[in-house]
Amino acid sequence: MAGIYLHIPFCKQACHYCDFHFSTNTSRKGDMVKAIIQELIIRRNELDNEPIQTIYFGGGTPSLLSGSELSEILRTIKTEFEVAFNPEITLEGNPDDLSHSKLLEIKSAGINRLSIGIQTFDNTRLKYINRAHTSD
């Protein structure tokens, strides 16, 4: 089964427990999206036309991408690779990013699965680990 993992290395703030590569400076987010698209085009022949079953936006905090940025990346994948019928397309998200309008935007972009980073519902612990959201 073929899949594509896309690392989105941006976060609103640094969680104290995180060892992943990320930046809290999102000013170059658009440049990163362009670079991802360029890399997808360069690597289009690496899967020998095996259908893509899963697409996973991990991070960092991929829910910081706009619906149009997600759509552009997914459009490129569907153009450059053979994508299976109804692939699983996952987006990691932080609870504070996922308003009703953002969820509609994500769904419209083609995301059909969310992985929500809820580390705890205890506000004291959330503050201690420097999460951007509360249990509310």
N, C-alpha and C positions, 0 to 999 in steps of 0.2 A: 504494500500500500504506500503510495507516494503522498507526501505532505510538504508544505512550505511553512517554515517558521520565520516570522518577521520580528526582529527586535526593535522596539521603539524606546530609545534610551533617554526619555524625558520624564521628569517627575516634578510636581509642584514643590515638594520639599523632600529632604532626605530622612527616611525612616531609620532609626538607630540600628535596627537589626539587619539591614539590607547590605549584601555584599555584591550585588550586581552592578554592572557598568551603567551609569546614568548621569544626567546633568539636570540641574534645576533651572538652567538658562534655556528657555524655549524659543529664543529669538531666531534660532537656525532650524527650527522645526520644518519649515518649507524646503530648505536645502536638503534636509535628511530625507524627506519624501521624494524629492527629485533623485537623490542618490539611490534610494531603494528601487525606484522605477528603472533607473539605468542598469542596476545590477540584475534585476529580473530579466531585462532584455538581453544582457550579456550571457546570462546563464540558461536561456530558454532551451538549449539543446542538451542539457545535462541529464534529463530524465528519460530520454529515449521514448518520448510520447506516452509514457506511463501516465494514466489519468490521475490528476491530483484529487485525493479524497478529503484532505483536511488542509485548512489554512488557519494558522494560529498567529495572532498579534499578541506578542508578549512584551515584557519590559522589565523595567521602567513602568510607565503608565500609558498604555496605548489609548486609553479613553480620553487622553488630551488631544488626540487627533480630531479634526473636524470631520463631519460626514462627507464633505467633498474630497478631503484628503484620503479617507478610507475608500471612497468610491473610485478615485483615480488609481489607487494601488490595485484594487480588485479588478478593475477594468483591464489594467495591464496584464495581470495574471491570466485572466480569461482570454486575452488576445494572444499572449505569448506561449501559453501552455495548454495542454489538453486538460480540461477540468471535468471531473465526473459529474453526472446528474446529481443535483442536490448535495453538494459537498458540505461538510461541517466547517463553518467559518466562525472561529472563536475570537473574542476580544476580551483581554483582561481589563478590568475597570475598578476604579476606587469608588466607593459609595457616594462620595461628595460630588463626583462628576456626573452621576447618572440621574439627572432630572428627567421628568416626563418628556420634555422636548428633545433632550439629548438621546433618550432611548428610541424615540421615533426616528431621529436622524440616523442613528446606528442601524436600526432595522432597515430603513430606506437604502442605506449604503450596501446592504447585503449580508450583514452580520446576523447569524441565526443561533448563536450560543454566547453566553457571557460567563466569564469566570470573575466573580466579584471578590476582591481582596478584603474580606472582613477578618481581621486578626483577632478581635475580641469585641464584646459589647460593653466592656467595663471602661467608662470614661477616664478613670485614673490611669489605667494601663494604656489606653490609647494615647493619652498625653505623654506618658513615660516613654513610649516607643516612637513618639513624634509623628503620629498619624495625623492627616489633615482633616479627618472627619470625626464626628462624635457618634454615640450610639443612637442618637435620634434619627 
